[in-house]
Every structure is written in C-alpha cells, then in structure tokens.
Amino acid sequence: MLQRKPQPPLILVVGMTGSIHLARWISAIRNGPFRVVVFPSIIQRPVPELQPAKPVSSRSDLKQLASNEIGIVPDDRVAALPQADTDSPGSYPYARPVTRLPLQRMPDPSSLGKIIHALKPDLIHSMELQHGGYLVAECKRRAKASIFTRDFPPWLASSWGSDIFLYKQFGEHRPVLRSLLQSVDGLHSDCERDLDWAQRNGFSGFQFPQMPASMGIDYTSYPKLSSLSKPSERRTIFIKGYHHWAGRGVHILLALHLIAPYLKKYKIVVAHASKPVAALVEKLRSQDGLDISVSPYLPNHADTIARLASARVAIGYGISDGISTTLLEAMSVGTFVIQANTCCGKEWVIPGETGLLVSPHDIAALSRAILLAATNDDLVDGAAQRNRATVEAGWCARTNGPIALEAYQEMISSP
C-alpha cells in the first residue's frame, strides 16, 4: 500500500496584500520548506510582486500549488466587517488605527476563523499589528469562546514601524496591545526598542530574530558603490514629503527656508508630497529661489533607487517610525541620511558619523543638520561605505530569508 507523501507545514500570513514589504518578505521565503497562504488584513488589490500565486481557501486548493507559488485567499471568502456598534464594550474593532479605514475594507474575523478551520495552518504570522494583529487577536478570542475542532494554531505577530512606538501612547490602544502581547506565541519587531516595551507589558514568548519588515533585498540587482558618483559630487537633496498622522514633510521645507541662501547650488526633489507640502514647494521656489520640485511617483523600483543614488542626502522626518525603508535604501547607495530621532535609525547609523538624527519638534536643529550634510564633504563621503556594509549585513534577503525559515521551524516544532 502506497503511503501518502507528507505535506509541507503551512504558514498562514495575515497581512496587507497591497504592501510591498509583505511581498518582499514572502519572496524571501517562498522557495523554502513551507507552503504559504495570505489572508488579507485589509480588503485591497494585491501587489503584483506577490505573483506567482493562486486562490486558496481549502486543503484541496493547497495541493494545487506549485513549489514556488503562494496562495491568496480569494475575495469571495473574505467578508467585509459589518457596521460595528462602536459604543458597545468589547466590540470589534475595539480600537481603530489613525488611518481610519472604512469598515467595508476591514475583514470580518469570522472569515479568518473559517479559513483557519479549513486550512488548519501550522503557524499564523500576522504582519503589522493594528490591522493584521488585531484581526488575529479577535479571531483567537472568539475561538476560545466557542467549540473549536483543534487548538488555535501558534501565532507569530510582527510589529512594523509605529505599531507599538506610537500606538502605546493612545489610551484606547494600550490595553489592546498588552492583551495581544500576552496572547501571541512569538513576536517579531523591526526595532529593538519595541521588543523591550513588549517584554515589560506581558510578552514572554518566542523572540523572532530582529530584521526589517521588508526582510531585505537582493544586492546582486543593486548598483555597487564603485559604479556611483561620490556623495560629495552629487548635487541633489532628496526629501520624503509625507505630511500626515506621522510624517512631517512641511517641517522639512520650513527647515530649508531657514537656510535657503546656502542651498542654491542644489536641486531639491520632494517625493510622496502631501498637498500642504506641494503647496509649500511652490512658495520655496518662487520666494526663496530654490530649485525645488515635486517628484512624480515612480512605479519601477529600479527608478526609485536611481533617484536616491543621485542624491547627496536623503531626509525623512516624522513623529513616529520604525526602520524606514527609504533610510535603508539610501544607505545602500551611499546617500547620507537625516531622520527624526523617533525612528529606530540609531540602531542602524552612528549619529553624527554615518547619519544625523534630529528631534521632530526642532526645525532649527533640522536646518543645521541639513546645512552640515550639504557642506561637509568628508562627512557624507566617510559614511557611504560604512552604511553600505551595515545594510548588506542586516537588510539582505539571502541572509535573512534562511534565518526566518529556521525561526519558523523552531516555532512550529515547539511543543
């Protein structure tokens, strides 16, 4: 009698299918010893980088996946959240993210419960807390309150960016975070600072190896520093222009205004410009005489890297962040970085040597940092090779992928 070939363990990822970070993470593990299926934590169109993929909602669907394919739970198996009674204690969503997505884009936890019951994953990995993590937490709470055919699978939660650092400051989110941290079996954080807070607030499970939310890149497709001009020879300043719940793009432009006479030889490009930022760009150009413009969205990743590689300095600024992917990308092409000290950039750069970190509430200090980076050739050139070595060691898909696979196996094998 022929024996059935054992099926590889299944990891059910609960996360934003529209996120390039999630896609890069999955790209680094898709050819490993596990099958991977993604349940959307936000109802949205998946990014093309998730391909090759097939719809999966049953065990029989799993058997149809090729070795390099992942599964994505199809839209018809993901019901939108019904209108919630937000005044009811314990209602879900019991704490809304600051992005305030409409409820019709938030999956009903019952849909996730049905997929868990149908697929019987060996591990659940929620990526990002306020959508993916909260969704799994509610699903697990409901499972404990009902008759479940098996114990709830082991749960690994990833904390991205501001998930803990910002939301722990909100009264409605703090108890939710503490409850979640006490419920998870493992925790991955892109910042060491957040792991410390988690441990002080109830987390006592498996510590997944620390790595960025996007895991890493393949440096064989990235330009070598030797092929690029020295940072001191570049005449462009790159600005990340978000101004919203976290970003403070307007503050960056106000800092430029304070030192405008010293920046006339630079071309200043502002990417991801929010409306107030775009309006201020026009004023800086007409009133301060700066060569500044809003840069269009570049869908091709190679083009975004080329834009960064042409810059002497890249500036990101906000009241909260994790490890900014733009910061890592800039470091990879030798571009000097200036960030707010509310990100965990100090875990990647040496302040004053390989980057500058400034309070998001001190525009004058930011202007001094920009002026220093714009005028000190030794500073920007001296940081380039050191920063490239740092990101190659810590933000590399070929290195971090096997580390993640080994950690997954450890969680799945634990009693």
N, C-alpha and C positions, 0 to 999 in steps of 0.2 A: 504494500500500500504506500503510495506516494505521500510524503509529508509536505504539508504546506510550508512554503517559504515564509519565514517570519518577516513581518512588515517593519520598516524603519520607524523609530519613535516619531511622534507627531508634535510639532510646536505650533500652537495657535497664537498668532500675533494679533493683538488688538490695538490698532493704531490708525493714524491718519493716512489713508491710501493716496492722498494728494500731496504727501510730504516727500521731498527728495531725500531727507535724512533717513526716513524709514526705508526708502528704496535702496539707498546705498548700504544700509546695514544688511538688508536681505540679500543684496548682491554678493556680499562677502561670505554669506553662509549657505547660499542656495545649493552649492555643489557638495555640501557636507553630508554626514550620515543621517540627517533628519529630513523628514518632509515638513514643509512649511505652508500653512494656510493663514490668510489675513482676513480678519473681520474688521470692517471699518468702524472707527470710533467717531467719525463724522461722515455723514452721507454726502459723498462727493465723487468726482470723476478721478479714477486712479491715474497717477503719473505714468507716462509710457515707459519709464525706466523700470517698472515692475515686471515688464514682459521678459521672457515668455511666461504666460500664466493661463490658467483655465478656471472656469467656475467650479467651485467645490462646495457642496452642502451635505454630503453623505459619505459613508465609508466606501461605497462603490465608486464614487467620484474620485476618491483618493487613489484608487488603483489605476486610474487612467492617466495619472500624472507621469510625465517623463522625468528622468533623473534631474534635469536642470530646470524643470518647471515648478512654479509655486501655485497654490490655489488661492483664489479670492472668492469670498462668499458673495454670491450674486445679489443684485438689488432686490429681487423678489423675495429674498429670505431675510431682509433687513427692514423691519417695520420702523417707521418714524415714531418718536415719542409722542404719545397723546398729550393734549393740553394738561399740564400738571396743576394741581392745587398748591401753589407755592406758599400758601398760608398754613398748610397742614404740616404739623411737626413730623419730621422723618420722611417727607415726600421727596421724590426724586424728579429732577435734580435738586438736591438739597443745598447746593452751593453752585452758583453759576460762574463760569470764567468771565474775566473782564471783557472778553471779546463778544459776549452776549449773543452767541449764535441762536437763530430761531429754532424753536423746538422741533420743527419739521426736518431739520438737518441732524438731529441727535437721535441715535438708535435707541429703541426700546430695549431695556435689559432683558426682557423676556425673549427677544430674538437671539441674543447672545446665549441665553440659557439653553435654548433649543439646539443651537449649533454645538455647544459643548456636549449636550446629551447625545447628539447624533454622531459627532466625530470622535468623542472620547479622547481628547488630546492628552499626551503625556506631560505637557507643560504649557501653561499660558504665559505669554510675555506681553504685558501691556506697555506700550511705548508712549510716554508723556502721561502726566498724572490727571490733569483737570478734565480730560475727555476719556482717554483710554483707561486710566487708573480708576477714576470714579465709577466708570461703567462696570468694570470688573468687580469692584468693591460692592456695588449694589447687587450685581448678579450673584455673588457669593453669599451676601446677606440673605437673599431670597432663597437660595439653595439650602441654606442651613435651616430655614423656617419651613421647608417642605420635605416631602419624602423623595429623596434623590436615589437613583439607581446605584450610585457609587459615590465615594468621597469626592469633594471638589478637587480638581487637579492642582498640583503645585503651581504657585503663582509667583512669577518674577515681574517686578514693576520697574520701569525705567523712569527716572526723573530727568527731565530735559530743562535746560535753561533756567527760567524763572519759576518753575513748578513749585519748588519749596522756598527758595530765597525770597520771592515776592509774596506768594500766597500765604505763607506762615504769618504775615503781618495783618491779614484780614481776619476779623473775628469770626465770620461765618465759615471760613475755610480751615482755620486752625484745628478745630476738633475733628473735622473730616480727614485732614491729613494725618492726625495722630491715630485715628481709628484705622485708616488704611495701612499705616506703617506697622501697626500691631497685627494686621491680618495677613500681610504678604509673607511669603516664604523666602523670597530673595529680593534684593534691591540693587539696581544699577544706577549710578549717578555720574553725570559728566563732570561734576565738581566735588572735590574732597570736602569743601565747606558744608555741603548739603548732607553728606553722609554723617558728619559729626552731629548735626542737628537731629537727623533721623534717629540716631542711636540714643540721644538724650530724650527722645519723645516716643519711645516704645518699640523701635525696630530692634530685633535681636536675631534675625535670620541670616541667610547666606549672603555674603558680600560679593556681588559680581565684580569682576575686575573693572577698575575705573578706566573709561575710554570715552571719547566724544560720542554724542548722539548719532552722528553720521558715520561712526566707526573709523573711517579712513578712506584714503584714495589710493589709486594705483600710480605710483611715481614714474612708471615706465612711459606713461602718456603725458607726463608733465615736463615742462621745459627745464633743462638744467640751468643752474645759476650762471654757469660759464657762457651760456648762449644769450644771456640777457645783459643789458647795459647795467653798469653800476648804479645803485640807488642815487648817489650824488650827481649822476649825469642826467637823471630824469627830471623833467620839468612839469610834472603833473601831480596834483593833490587830489586824492580820491576821498569822497565823503559818502557815508551811508546815511541817506536822507530821511529815514523814518522819523515821524513825529506823531506818536500815538500813546497808548497806555504805558509803554516803556521807553520807546525811542525819544530822543531829544535833538532832532535834526535842526530845529530852529536855534537852539543854543550854540551849535557848531557854527552856524552862519553869523550869529552875533559875535562870536569869538573872532571870526575872520574880519568882521567890520572893525574891531579894535586894532588890528594890525594890518589893515588893508594896504598902506603905503609900502610895506615890506614884501608884498606878495604879487607885485605887478608882473614879475617875470614868469609866474606860474599859470598854467591852465588848470582850472579847478572844475572837476566833474562831480556832479551830485547824482547818485543812483538811488532808486526807490524813493523819490521825492514825494512826500505828502503835500497836500495842497498848500498849507501855510509855508512850507519850505520852498515850493516852486515860486510862490509869490515873492518871497524874500530874495530869492536868487535874482529876480528881475531888478530889484532895488539895488542890490550889491553891484550889479553890472552897470546900471545907469548912474547911480550916485557915487559909488566908490571907484568906478572904473576898472573893476576886476574882470578878468577873462574867465567867467564862470557860467556854466550851463547845466541844464538837467540832462543827464544821460538816459537814453531810452532803455527799456527792458531788453535784455539780451537772452533769448531762449536757449542759445547754444552755450553750453558750459565752457567750451574752449575759448569763446569770445569773452566771457566774463573774466577768465583767468588772464587773458591777454590784456584786458583793460587794467586789471590790477597790476600786472607786470610792468606796465608803462608808468606806474606811479612811484614817486619818491616816498610818499607817506599815505597811509590809509587811516581814516578816522571814523570810529563808531562811538556812539555816546548815548547813554540812557540810564534810567534809574534802576534797571534790573536786567540781568542777562546771565547766561551760563558761559560756556566757552563758545564764543561767537565763531561760526564757520567762516565768516568773512575775515576774521582775525587770522585763523589758521591758513586760509588760502593766501592771504597777504604774506604771511611769514614764509610760505612755501616758495614764493617768487622773489624774496628778498626785499619786499616793500616794508618800510618801517611802520610800526603800528602805534596808534594812540587810541586808548579806550577809557571809558569810565571805570573807576575802581569798583563799581558794583557788579562787574562781570568777574569771572574767576580767571581772568587773564594773568594774574600774578602766579598762577600755577603753571604758566607756560612761558612767560617772559620775566626777565630780571628788570624791575622798574629802574629807570634811569640809565640802563645799559642796552637792553635789547628791545625796549618798548617804554612807553610812558603811560601811566595810569593816573587819572585825574578825577576828582570829585565831580559828580554830575550837577552839582549845585554851585560850582565856582567857574563862571565863564572867563573871568580874568586869568585864572590858573590854566584853563584850557588854551587861551590865546598865547600864553607864554610857552606852553608845550608845543603848540603848532609852530611858533616862531623858532624855537630851538631846533625842531626837526627840519625846518625849511632852510636853516642857515648853517647847521653843523654837519659838514660832510663826513667827518670822522665818525660821528655818532651813527649815522644811517648806514654807512659802509661797514662799520665794525659789527653791526647787528645782523647783517644779511646771512652770512654763512652759519652763524650760531643758531639763528632762528630756523633755517632750513634743516639743520641737524636735529633740532628739537622736534619739529613736526614729523620728520621722517621716522623718528623713534616712537612717537606717541600717537600719530594720526596716519597710520599706514594699514590699508585693508589686508595686505598679505601677512602682516604681523598680528593684527588684532582679530582677524577672522578665525584663525585656529585657536586663539585664546578664548574667544567667545564660545566656540564649539565645545571646547573642553569644559568650560564652566556650565554650559547647558547639560552636558552629560553628567557632570557631578550632581547637579540639581535633580535630574531625572532618576539617577541611581540611588539617591539618598533615601533611606527608609522613611 
